[in-house]
Amino acid sequence: MEAALTSFLAPLLPYLLKAGQRAGQEVTEALGTAAGQHAKTIWAKLFPKVKERPAETDAVDDVAQNPDDELARSALQHQLRKLLRDDPALRDEIARMMSEAKRSGAITSHVTVERDVRADRGSIGVIGSIGGDLRMQGHRDDKEPG
């Protein structure tokens, strides 16, 4: 669940952190979407617990500064895992909220790729399944047995 939670919140964290401040048009637009509304609700539940823990606060700040930084997102995911492990009631509530967001369509596992996808360091991770017109090509760096 922490991976999905991190993936869902990461692009919206810069806006969620600014939401308590004087919100500009960009913040209003980002959080005015269905995903933004669900993220605000989830963040309102998480934030009081996050701000009590310096490691979580640092991880959130790092992702908010650069939402595409995979290392920062991994650190946040790890910190959220510990936070939710230590608070089962919060974990259950966040799981319920994430399920509700998924049912509403704010979180989707449907991905459309219109350009090439490349993995220069090994593989591409997929949660769920891949279907449809799928072609894979490439090479193996290791030698075939023989």
Secondary structure, DSSP 8 states (H G I E B T S, - for coil): -HHHHHHHHGGGHHHHHHHTS---HHHHHHHTSHHHHHHHHHHHHHHHHHTT-HHHHHHHHHHHH-TT-HHHHHHHHHHHHHHHHH-HHHHHHHHHHHHHHHHHTSS-------S----TTS----SS---SS-------SS----
